[in-house]
Every structure is written in structure tokens, then in C-alpha cells.
Amino acid sequence: MIVPFTGAATDAGIALDFTFPETVEKPTTGHTADLATLGIDMWNPTHAVDVSSLRKGCTCYACTNHHRAYVQHLLAAKEMLGWVLLQIHNHHIVDRFFAGIRESIARDTFDQDVFAFERAYESNLPDKTGQGPRMRGYQFKSEGPGEAKKNKPAFSELKAVADSHPEIMVETGP
């Protein structure tokens, strides 16, 4: 099952981080500052040295085989594997979320569990701070010759350095 926000969260570099029903009710004063976020922004540089899993106790492939520093590195390097690992993790979280809903309905505690979830988590995902994966040709309609490129050049900074130093020779190909 694909939920639209799962793909949007993955493209934004967000690792989902919630459970239903909320297993530990967090003490809150009702202010949004006390609420937990629904996800973790993996673009945040603090994850560059964090060797913990994307979500503590998560049993998905991404969390059992990789750590935050690796995923953050992959995103920063624009490696597609970074988004693939996030997608695996995020689908696992959503799968567990819906399994929790089914269990809650079977126990007849759904209303109480929804209330606890609303008291524990913010209602929106964190803001996107990084750039998503590179656009592929099948993801947009071409406007024809002369259209602007959809992706930023990967090595624009290197070219700017070479242009500002005429003593640097840049090979342009065979």
C-alpha cells in the first residue's frame, strides 16, 4: 500500500518516526513545543556522525543494516540508495502504523489511542530542508528545445573555481 505522504517524506529526506498506538504517552502541556515530530530530517548535519538507527528499535532493513550517518552521507552525495533506504524505512513505519490501527480496533481502544497519538505528535511532517532526488525524464513533460534543465549541475562550484583561475586547465573531453 502506498500512501502519498510516504513518498513525499522520502523525497524530502525525512525518516518517519512514530507508532500507533503511542506506546509511551509523553507528558505534555498541550503546547506544540512539547510534541514529538512525525519524522526526522536526515539532511540535518548532526546526523553526519550519528551511528544510531533511523528509529530506535526499528526492525526494517535500513535500520538493522545502516545508520543515520550513512544515510545522511548518501543524501548529501545525491546517491539514489539514500532515498531507497528511506523509502524502505518509511514504508515499514507506515505498515506498522496500520497494523497498530487494526489491533486498536480489535481491542476496541481506537478512540483512546487516537487521542493519545494526537497528544504525543505534531500534526505535520518537518519542513523540507534538502533537495530531493534528481528528476528523471519520465517524471516531467519536456517543453522542447531551449527549456531550462530540471536538475542543478552537480559540479557547478568546481567549474566556477576553474573559470576564476585561468592557470587551471580543464579537459572538455576527447
C-alpha positions in Angstrom: 0.0 0.0 0.0 1.4 3.4 -1.0 0.4 6.4 1.0 1.1 9.7 -0.8 2.9 11.4 2.1 5.3 8.4 2.4 6.8 9.2 -1.0 6.8 13.0 -0.2 8.5 12.4 3.1 11.1 10.2 1.4 11.8 12.7 -1.3 12.2 15.4 1.3 14.8 13.2 3.2 12.6 12.6 6.2 12.7 9.3 8.1 9.3 8.7 9.7 9.4 8.2 13.4 6.0 7.4 15.0 4.0 4.5 16.3 0.3 3.8 16.7 -0.9 3.3 19.3 1.7 5.6 21.0 3.4 3.1 23.3 4.7 5.7 25.8 2.5 8.6 26.4 4.7 11.6 26.6 3.9 14.2 29.3 2.8 17.4 27.5 1.4 20.7 28.5 -0.6 20.9 25.3 1.9 23.2 23.6 3.2 22.2 20.2 6.8 22.6 21.5 6.2 19.5 23.7 5.0 17.3 20.9 7.3 14.8 19.1 7.9 15.2 15.4 6.4 12.7 13.0 9.8 12.3 11.3 13.5 13.1 11.4 15.1 15.4 8.8 18.0 13.4 7.6 19.5 16.4 5.9 20.4 17.8 9.3 24.3 17.9 9.6 24.1 16.5 13.1 23.3 13.1 11.6 26.7 13.1 9.8 28.4 11.5 12.9 25.4 9.6 14.4 25.7 5.9 14.1 22.3 5.1 15.6 19.5 3.6 13.5 16.9 5.8 11.9 14.4 4.9 14.6 15.4 3.2 17.9 14.1 -0.3 17.9 13.0 -0.4 14.2 13.4 -3.8 12.6 13.4 -2.7 8.9 16.3 -3.5 6.6 17.5 0.1 6.6 17.7 0.4 10.4 19.2 -3.1 11.0 21.9 -2.7 8.4 22.7 1.0 8.2 22.9 4.1 10.4 22.0 7.8 10.2 25.5 8.9 9.3 25.5 6.6 6.2 22.0 7.7 5.1 22.9 11.4 5.6 26.1 10.9 3.6 24.1 9.2 0.7 21.6 12.1 0.6 24.4 14.7 0.6 26.2 12.8 -2.2 22.9 12.6 -4.2 23.2 8.8 -4.2 19.8 7.1 -5.0 20.5 4.5 -2.4 19.9 7.1 0.3 16.3 7.6 -0.8 15.8 3.9 -1.4 16.8 3.2 2.3 14.5 5.9 3.5 11.7 4.5 1.4 12.2 1.1 2.9 12.2 2.5 6.4 9.2 4.8 5.8 7.1 2.0 4.3 7.9 -0.2 7.3 6.8 2.6 9.7 3.5 3.1 7.8 3.0 -0.7 7.7 3.4 -0.9 11.5 1.2 2.2 11.8 -1.7 0.5 10.0 -1.1 -2.8 11.9 -1.4 -0.8 15.1 -4.7 0.7 13.9 -6.1 -2.8 13.2 -5.0 -4.0 16.6 -6.5 -1.0 18.3 -9.8 -1.5 16.5 -9.8 -5.2 17.5 -9.2 -4.2 21.2 -11.9 -1.5 20.9 -9.5 1.2 22.1 -9.2 3.1 18.8 -10.7 6.4 20.1 -8.4 6.5 23.2 -5.4 5.6 21.0 -6.2 8.4 18.6 -6.4 10.8 21.5 -3.0 9.6 22.8 -1.4 9.9 19.3 -2.7 13.5 18.9 -1.3 14.4 22.4 2.1 12.9 21.5 2.9 14.0 18.0 2.8 17.2 15.9 0.2 17.2 13.1 2.7 17.9 10.2 5.9 16.5 9.0 9.1 18.5 9.4 9.8 21.1 6.8 11.9 20.0 3.8 15.4 21.4 4.2 17.3 19.4 1.5 16.9 18.8 -2.2 15.1 15.7 -3.4 16.4 13.1 -5.7 17.4 14.1 -9.3 14.5 14.3 -11.7 14.3 11.6 -14.3 13.0 12.1 -17.8 9.7 10.2 -17.2 8.8 12.5 -14.2 8.1 15.6 -16.2 6.9 16.7 -19.6 9.5 18.2 -21.9 8.8 21.6 -23.2 11.1 21.3 -26.2 14.4 22.8 -27.3 15.8 25.6 -25.1 14.0 24.6 -21.9 15.7 25.1 -18.6 17.3 22.0 -17.0 15.3 20.4 -14.2 18.3 19.4 -12.1 21.1 21.7 -10.9 24.5 20.9 -12.3 26.4 18.5 -10.0 29.7 20.2 -10.4 28.9 23.9 -10.8 31.1 25.0 -7.9 34.2 23.2 -9.4 33.6 24.9 -12.8 33.3 28.3 -11.1 36.7 27.8 -9.4 38.3 26.7 -12.8 36.8 29.8 -14.5 38.3 32.1 -11.9 41.8 30.6 -12.2 43.0 30.7 -15.8 46.1 28.6 -14.9 43.9 25.6 -14.3 43.4 23.6 -17.4 40.1 21.8 -17.7 39.7 18.9 -20.1 36.5 19.0 -22.1 36.6 15.5 -23.5 38.2 13.5 -26.4 
